[in-house]
Amino acid sequence: MNTGIQDAWNLGWKLGLVARGLAEDRLLDTYEAERWPVGQFLLRYTDRLFSTFTRAMSGRPLATWARRVVVPQVVPHVLASRWIRRTAFAFVSELGIRYRRSPAVVEGEPRQRGGPRAGDRLPDAEVLVNGRSTYLQQELAGAHLALLLCGDSHPWDTGELDRLRERYGRVLKTYCLSPLGAEGSLVDEKGHAFARLGVRDAAQYLVRPDGYIAFRCAGRTFESLDQYLSDWYAPER
């Protein structure tokens, strides 16, 4: 189920943008590059798990002994491991899937050293908007690219940012994440979002409609982001 939902979501937002003339046609080719390896991995390991389960449930003496003796001794210790539970949840939910090798994700310059990389799922954290508690992923969600500017909002090159908004306004929405923010901005009062994003001074994260990071870089200038957008998305005519 989770695989099918992610397949549909991955292709759906790309089809939507291309059909509306907001993205280059070749964006559709990245569906296979991103989702085909996931399908291969899933089939390989579900087949192995099913075969193991089938053998374990057979009536053979060794399987019967294992169910009665080994399983009661081993399973409780396995399930007590926080790492194993966390790994199992990431596998079943597929929230740990990454698209780092996709041609449609880019690590821009200057490089952002810490935090999730381009192709990773954007981490979530509690933030404030106008004093109201909400969550980062919830605020960025929508049928658009979300440009998350992390750091003090004042030193950003607003002239260059306005030009990007003018060129890509139909597909791009901008959000500011700062320790202290103006009205309407995202405020990371507890510092959890900055810690999970690995931000020390300033960083830019471009988030796709499916919640994955399409582009990221450090710094406060937008040349690298402009180049990325021009490669994949259609500017205003």
N, C-alpha and C positions, 0 to 999 in steps of 0.2 A: 504493500500500500504506500509506504513512504517513498519507495523508489518511483512509483507511478506518479505520485503527486509532484515530486521534484522534477521528473521528466517533463510533465505538463507545464509547470511553472517556468522551468528553464527555457523551453521553447516558446511559451506563450508571450512573455514580455518582449522577446526578440521579434516575434511575428508582429506584435502590436506596434512596435516602434517602426519597423520596416514598412508595414502597410500604411502607416500614417506619414511616411516620407521623412521620418526623424532620424533614421539610422541607415548606414550602408547595407546593401543586400548581403555582403559577405559576413555580416554579423550572424546570419542564420547558419553558416557553416560551422560556427563554434559550438553549436548544439552537440554535434557528433564528437568533437574533440573533448568536450567536457563530460558528457553523459555516457559515452560508449565504455570508457574504462570502469565506470561505476557499475554498469550492467555486467561486465565481464567478471569483476570482483565478486559481485553478489551471487552470480550463478555458480562460480567456482566454490565458494565457501558454503552456500546453502546446500549444494549437492553433497559436500563432505559431511555437513552436520546431519543431513537427512540419512545418509548411509550409516553414520555412527549411531544415530538413534534407532534405526531399523535393526542393526546388529544387537544393540543393547536390549531391545525389547523381544528378541527371539527367545525360543524355549530351550536353547542349548544350555548345557550345565554351566559352562563358564559365564555366560551372560546372566543366568539366574544367580550364581554365586556373587557376581559383581553387584547386582541390584540389591542383594540382601546384606552384603558385608562391606563392600568398598564404598558404594554411594553414600550410605548413612554416615560414614566416617569422613569422607572427603568433601562432599558438597557443603556442609555447614562452614568448614574452614574457607572454602573458595568464596562463598557468598559473604563471608565476614570481611573480605578484603575490599577496602574502599576503592583502590585502584582498579580492581577487576570489575566492580559494579559500575564505576565511571566509564570504563572502556566498553563494557557490554551495552550501557545506555547509549554511548556515542555511536556504536555499530548499529543497533536496532533503530534508533531515531534518525540516523544518517546526518546528524548535526556536525559530525567531524569531517565531512567530505570537503576536499579542497580542490580548487581548479588552478593551481599555481602554474601548470604547464599550458594553460589555455593561451592561444594567441591574442585573446581579447582582454587580457589583464597585464598590467605594466607596473613595474617599480620605477618611478620617476626620479629625476635628479633635482635637488640633492637627496640622497638616499635617507629614508627613515630607518634607523637601525633597530629600534625596539618595536614590540607590538605585533599584531597580526599582519601578514603579508598580503600583497595583491593576490587574489584568488581564494583567500580565506573568508570564512563567514565573519561578518562584523560582530564583535562581542557586544553583549548587552550590559547595561548598568542603569541604575536609578539616577535621574536628573530632575531638575526643577525647571518649569516654564511659568513665569509670572507667579512664582511662589507655590505652584501646584506640582505635586510629585507625579512623575510619569517615568517612562522608560525610553532609552535612546532609540532602540529599534522601532518602537511604536511611533515615535515622532518622525522618523525618517521614512516610514513605509509609504508606498504609493507608486503609481505608474509613471515614475520619473527617475532620473539620476539624482541622487542626493549628494551634494558637495558639502562635506563636513569640515569646517575650518576650526581647528583646535588651537586655542591659545587666546591671548589678549586680543580683542577685536580691533583695537585702535591702530596698531602698526601695519595692518594689511594694506596692500596696494589697491585701494578702492577704485582707482581709475581703470586698471587692468581688469579687475573683477567686474566692474560695470560693463566693460566691453564683452567679456565672456557671457554675461547674462543677456546682453543684447543679441549676441550671435546664436546662443543656444537656449534662449529663454523658453522655448516650447518643450524642451526635454530636461532642462536643468533647474533644480531648486537648491538654494544655498541656506545652510544652517551654520550658526556660530556656537561653538562649545567653549565656555570659558569658566574660570573659577568664580568670577563675579560678572554678571551680564546685565545688559540693558533689557528693556521690555521686549518680550518675544524671543529672546535668545535662550539657549540651553545652558543651564548653570550646573556645573559639577561641584556641588558644595562639599561633598565628602571625598572627592578625589578618586573615586573608584573608576570612573570612565577614563580619565587620563592615565591611570595606572594600567588598565587593560589595553589601552591603545598604545602604550609605550611612549607617550608624549612628554617631552621635557620642556621644550620651548614652544615650538609651533609645528604643526603638521597638517596635511591635507589628505582627506580620505574621500574618494569618490565611490559611492555605494550604489550598486545596481538595484533594480526593483525586486530581485529575489534575495536581497540581503547580503550579497557577496561583494567584496571589495574589488572594484574594477581597476582602480589606480590609487597610488598613494605616493607621497613624497614628503620631505621635510621642508622647512623654510616658508617664506611669506610671498614669494613671487610665483607667477602663474605661467611661465613659458612652457614648462614641461607638461602641465595639464592642458594647455591650449593645443599643444602638438597631439596629445592623446585624443582629445575630443575631435580634432579635425580629421584624424585617421579613421574614426569609427562612426561619427555622428554628423548629421547634416545641419549646417548653419542656416540661419534665416536668409531667405532670398533677397 
